[in-house]
Amino acid sequence: MTGEMSSTEPLPTSHDESRDLPVPELLRRARPLPPPGDMVIGDLTEEEGAAFLAALEA
């Protein structure tokens, strides 16, 4: 093995472990965001939407 981490290795189990990884390794392990359409919560009522936004702003 060349010392490189395999993409099949488990992600760090604690915050301390992830702080020990170099930035390039952290970026390699990052997952892309889903398409914007998949991130929309479409079935919220107006009241639920307002409560959600209020929680984000808190």
N, C-alpha and C positions, 0 to 999 in steps of 0.2 A: 504494500500500500504506500502511496506517496505522501501521506500525512494530511491529505485533504479530507474534509468531512463528507460523508455520503449524504445525499438528499433523503435517504431512508432512515437516517439516524433520528431518534426522538428529539423533539425540541427541549430546551432547558426546562427543568422542573421548578426552578426557583428564580427569583429576580437576581439573586447573587450570581447564579450561573450565567445569565444572559448579559450581565455587566462585564463578565470576563471574556466574552466573545468579541473579536474585532469587528468593526463596522462592516467591512465587506461580507463577512459571514452572516451578520444580522440581515443585511440587505438580500443576500442569497436566499435566506430562509423565509423572507417576507412573502406574503401571498398577495396577488393582485386583488383590487376591489372588484366586486361584481359590476355588471353594466348598470348605469344609472336607473334604468327602468326596473331592474330587479331590487333596487333599494327603496323604492317608493312603497309606503304603507297606504294602500288604496282603500281599505275598508274602514277607516276611522270616521267616527262622527265628528262634526265640527267641535263639539265639546272635548272629545278625546284628543283631537289635534291640538287644540289650545292648551290642554293640560300637558301634552307631550312637549310642545315648544316652551312652555313655562318651566318644565323640569330641565330642559337643556340650558335655559338662560339662568337658572338658579346657581 
